[in-house]
Amino acid sequence: MKIDGTPYRSVWVDADGWSVRILDQTKLPWQLDILRLTDAQQVAHAIRSMQVRGAPLIGAVAAYGVALALRADASTESLNRVVAMLGETRPTAINLRWALDRMRARLHNLPAGERVAAAYAEAQAIADDDAETCRRIGEHGLPLLREIAARKPGERVNVLTHCNAGWLATVDYGTALSPIYQAHDEGIPVHVWVDETRPRNQGAALTAFELGKHGVAHTVIADNAGGHLMQHGEVDLCIVGTDRVTRTGDVANKIGTYLKALAARDNGVPFWVALPHSTIDWRVGDGVAEIPIEERAEAEVTDLTGRTADGRLETIRVAAEGSPAANPAFDVTPARLVTGLITERGRCDASEAGLRGLYPEAG
Ligand SMILES: CSC[C@H]1O[C@H](OP(=O)(O)O)[C@H](O)[C@@H]1O
């Protein structure tokens, strides 16, 4: 996607042919800082600190982290070490394990002398696959917006989304936002209610930034406002991203998604989840019981980072001194609350039958 006319992906190999470039998402929307990662430890830090975040993107960046590690040491011990190290950076998004498993499967049986070139090629293939996959998610989600626009000609189509599942959460195009971009580009008057998404504010900071740069009408709202808007007919449908979908259609996503799904169900608002194949965890059936939920630092809840009037980034404490905080970063929306899933292969029910219908080859 573009920022002020310049095309960007969220991760790419530098002109030097080996170091890895990312946008520092902890500085957006205030500063466009492009970081250059030169070893796997820097990749691990970028993922842990959320300089890069978003399930598909952390998988793609981790794949390049494997290539960086093997460039320094192409031994089997090095490969196993970097896969284990990067695999521990964040527990919930299955794309991280998916990408690392794919890299290990591609590289493990190669002679050490062939591993570096193969690692960069496989990481590039993962990145290219993600971009094309997300573009196709947009194509399969677009009819949902067309149908609403046809029912209310001349009126705006109101979509609510949570967190950031745009191109910044993927290599390009996004998942939940991909259909929105395509609808906007074909002239559908789409408007997006952007959940701020406490505590890290990926919505207010990243989704709003993306939509603004693409010219998509949007309004930032407090996380707690969505149910009220649905009660008053202001939301035509919800589309969110996800970090892991079980084979039964349970959806792990940013904290607060479950509450939005409950409000949507109570108000008869369709609740759709957009995801690439790399987000499906076929090994898990019960999301609430089995998906590990990342617990992040208390300071993300007690403190707030923003830009001062004179342009400085500053972090202030917003909670009472001495008050502890809990910070589960994700929750799980049971399949029964999900209207359907939008994938690169089409749309389906949030069920095992639905997913296996789209992915018959899944083990
Ligand atoms: C397209 S995946 C987006 C997904 O990832 C976000 O989590 P985080 O920002 O912590 O990496 C959030 O759950 C989004 O829905």
The ligand as an ORCA input file, in Angstrom:
! r2SCAN-3c Opt
* xyz 0 1
  C      -4.011     -9.573     10.425
  S      -3.515    -10.043     11.992
  C      -3.976     -8.658     12.910
  C      -4.157     -8.979     14.346
  O      -2.915     -8.896     15.058
  C      -3.089     -7.968     16.103
  O      -2.378     -8.314     17.247
  P      -1.006     -7.523     17.590
  O      -1.186     -6.104     17.149
  O      -0.866     -7.698     19.079
  O       0.058     -8.264     16.820
  C      -4.565     -7.969     16.354
  O      -4.980     -9.095     17.070
  C      -5.072     -7.979     14.955
  O      -6.395     -8.323     14.764
*
